[in-house]
Amino acid sequence: MTTRSKKTYAPAFREDSVQLVLTSGRPVKQIAVEIGVKESTLGNWLRTYRAKHPAVPDPAGARDPVSWQEHQKALAENAKLKAEVEFLGKVSAFFAAKQR
């Protein structure tokens, strides 16, 4: 039976890693790969830091939520654009076939 020893990191490394996440605006996953730790480990450090420092804003949560009306408007516009793309595809296929 093999035993795995738990890898420990220096508090300064943890602090620097969390600051990198908070200031860079990059995803935790990307930074975890760059610094050589597991994503879950870095996420735990970040969660612990935010619990100790509640005044620190969350860059990911800094965006205002979208109202329901704006959401519905975006969905309608998306459906309209999809229909236009489908129509243009059919028209271009029609003219391409006519060219032959």
Secondary structure, DSSP 8 states (H G I E B T S, - for coil): ----------HHHHHHHHHHHHHH---HHHHHHHHTS-HHHHHHHHHHHHHH-TTS--STT-S----HHHHHHHHHHHHHHHHHHHHHHHHHHHHHHHH-
